[in-house]
Amino acid sequence: MFPAFCSFNESGEPSPLTHGTFVRKLKELISRIGLDPTKFSGHSFRRGAATLAFTLTGSHELIMSLGDWTSNAYLGYKQVSDQSRCVLPRLMAASATKTVTRAT
């Protein structure tokens, strides 16, 4: 049994899955289903991993470690769900209602 993120070299030995290997395989599979592989890259997986990491943990250190970020550039990858986007307006409306109720 091998780790999930390993690939196999020409001699069949397991090796770490590198970015280059991942993108080559991705483009190969995209080509097989009849799409233009030049229109795809591994970038969307990086963004998806960052978004998933934000969903799973609040630890910026873990997220930075996952993506090998040395700056806060990873924050640009965070995608917020529609459900999450509604939380703040609801909280603001509830706060405004409480403020109006206390004032009257």
Number of C-alpha atoms within 10 A of each C-alpha: 3 8 10 8 11 15 16 12 11 6 6 8 9 14 13 13 14 12 9 10 14 16 16 15 11 16 18 14 13 16 13 11 9 8 13 12 17 9 8 13 14 14 10 11 10 15 18 14 17 22 20 14 18 19 13 10 11 10 11 14 11 13 22 18 11 13 13 10 12 10 8 10 9 18 15 10 15 16 15 11 10 8 7 10 10 10 10 10 11 11 11 11 11 12 12 12 12 11 11 10 9 8 7 5
